[in-house]
Amino acid sequence: MTTPLRLGIAGLGTVGTGVVKIVRQKANLLTARSGRPVLITAVSARTREKDRGVNISDYAWEDDPVALAKRDDVDVLVELMGGSDGPAKAATEAAIAHGKDVVTANKAMLAHHGQALAEAAETAGCVIRFEAAVAGGIPVVKALTEGLAGNDITRVMGVMNGTCNYILTRMQSAGLPYAEVFEEANQLGYLEADPTLDVGGIDAGHKLSLLASVAFGTQVNFDGVELEGIERITIDDINQAADMGYRIKLLGVCQMTGRGLEQRMSPCLVPATSPLGQLEGGTNMCVLEGDSVEQIVLRGPGAGEGPTASAVMGDVMDIARGFRISTFGQPAAGLSPAKPAKAVTPAPYYLRLALEDKPGALAKVAKVLGEAAVSIDRMRQYQHSDTTAPVLIVTHKTTRASLDEALAAMSRLDVLAGKPVALRIETV
Amino acid sequence: MTTPLRLGIAGLGTVGTGVVKIVRQKANLLTARSGRPVLITAVSARTREKDRGVNISDYAWEDDPVALAKRDDVDVLVELMGGSDGPAKAATEAAIAHGKDVVTANKAMLAHHGQALAEAAETAGCVIRFEAAVAGGIPVVKALTEGLAGNDITRVMGVMNGTCNYILTRMQSAGLPYAEVFEEANQLGYLEADPTLDVGGIDAGHKLSLLASVAFGTQVNFDGVELEGIERITIDDINQAADMGYRIKLLGVCQMTGRGLEQRMSPCLVPATSPLGQLEGGTNMCVLEGDSVEQIVLRGPGAGEGPTASAVMGDVMDIARGFRISTFGQPAAGLSPAKPAKAVTPAPYYLRLALEDKPGALAKVAKVLGEAAVSIDRMRQYQHSDTTAPVLIVTHKTTRASLDEALAAMSRLDVLAGKPVALRIETV
């Protein structure tokens, strides 16, 4: 009846296979909802012969994803290969050059080349959609770009790397040190080939940079993301933060301030009773704040075949329905450069120090904090069995500059054993 | 540059005023995001002269919302008057008859007339959007209809009446009886003029019937919603459910089963540690389950000027961007009749009984449960100061028919003081 929408799938890993299954199994549903058939005409992957548990023999095969992208019988390139450059970028560029829309799950590619790709797509009259690139099955890009389109977005926060959240919550529930849970996650296949992408916060940072662009109408600026991984979080930090009523999360935060755009992906403390604090295991959560809507919290699976394929299909269905929207919610040419804020918004901080067991040690620490105008909200000194005493401090709201000044002064004292740990407490 | 989208606002209460504010204050943002100016050309309300804290003197005034809907300089009727019939329905019908799109926050109108209005709109080539009608600022209709468009939806749950959730959580936190908190809510202006709409579950039932249509491709069937309010929930129920690790919520659940469509809006027990269980105060929450996406949880403010206006503007912006979608996610003519399920999905139940203080009383109760094939998971008998003993029972999963059989048999025993309370425990 109406013209079918013809997909070319590049990449038949977990997500690609999931997309093929949905398109094969739900033909009637997809047609009823979009008003036209949604078909796969061609596929491309590294290996043709491989049992994927799904029949791909009906589809044309291309060894080269660029050739797939150029095919006359492909309307939409569904790019599920990954990688910031290489074949993914080449195929995406080829698709755009040939007037095809692109649906991608590739956060790295868009974090690095989002602006250029968006400009090319819009010049060519094509759309690029990337719901699956951020927070798996959670339709967060749609919520921000469309659902909250009447809001000035004030802040976006997210726990968007399930592996990190698994590691942090597993450390707490099992009382295990970081290295042991890291190894466990590795055995379970939760980690990327290069684990720094996960535990170094890079993967989640990519996602944050995309949300920031959509939220604030700025050009994607991954280099502007202040990145810190979870590698130095100890079981002591987790336990002691819990004692103070907090949980440690690898939390992404972006907000537009008078000083520029803040983008931070770092371990933060959040109240244990907040939705973010209660998030366990590999689940993702995004918190969207707008001047009208106040706060919306979205929670769901951050990875996996079904959830990620669901996000891909959401984008495909929008295209099938004829929804045309600029890649980052407004025309790429109009996005403003994302000027990174020179200083982050003041916040309370959690400090963990190991004090030498000397008279007056605590007084010296308190003094340098006071001199740097960092005031103490709560403090605890724990019982100690060796020559050092663990001390936890929750400060009142302070600038990072004051805190850094205090930490530098502390390190010049002769009372600290080891480097103090300082973690931001994010108000949620 | 491009043609403006011209709104006619019918109803200038809290939400209408909020919409006027957004359109006035965010002209540039709305234009940047939608690619065209979004303007208000005309308004209508009961009283023209009233200080709404917003300037409406630029807009044409209509005493009659039907006249507003017909105006040549109105592209979209924004219907914010409320009421299932009367002026809201007349204005909506007039708008459609004159080829205008409609954005409405009116759950009652769509719960009762959604199918007819959707058919009329689609015949006329118009769209009706109603994000603001369900769960305030949460973009749940969009998430279901668009974001999860690649899923067979398996179940939708929601806490969608903030007043009821306020009452239930306030009862628990303050240890106050229902009547007292109801009066408190009344004083605070939280209740509808007819409070049965809130506490009787009708308002939330309206919303559930709309979500069911979108989720399952069925015609809206509000009459098919099994409705039960929160009026009979006592502070004892709340405290004793808490003792067993549960919270009581006015929970909407819809799911498609082999026996037909289940739509229930009733007080249910949910685990205290689940996102639904942790929901406090007036906040709303929707849980969307699909075969691919697994489970998505959306949380946000369920009412109020800003959040509801945000939802209205999300719909307006979609129209400004040229997104055209059938009212309930697929053409109204193709929606199947919603055949109500004859029996609800089996579940565990919570029972509260007051036993007469007689030897063998508990044995008799246990016997009738066993005879009806209802097996007991956990049981507690509390200390009692009078002649009756409170007994709490959590059953294993059972059919409602078996439970009703057991309850009927119990009532024929001579050991119960008062009617037993039975509440479903929803697996979340």
Interface residues (C-beta under 8 A of the other chain):
Chain A: G18 I22 K26 L29 L30 A32 R33 S34 G35 E131 G137 I138 P139 K142 A143 E146 G147 L148 A149 G150 N151 D152 G217 T273 P275 Q278 G290 D291 S292 V293 E294 Q295 I296 V297 L298 R299 G300 P301 G304 G306 P307 A309 S310 A311 V312 M313 G314 V316 M317 D318 R321 G322 F323 R324 I325 G329 Q330 P331 G334
Chain B: G18 I22 K26 L29 L30 A32 R33 S34 G35 E131 G137 I138 P139 K142 A143 E146 G147 L148 A149 G150 N151 D152 G217 T273 P275 Q278 G290 D291 S292 V293 E294 Q295 I296 V297 L298 R299 G300 P301 G304 G306 P307 A309 S310 A311 V312 M313 G314 V316 M317 D318 R321 G322 F323 R324 I325 G329 Q330 P331 G334
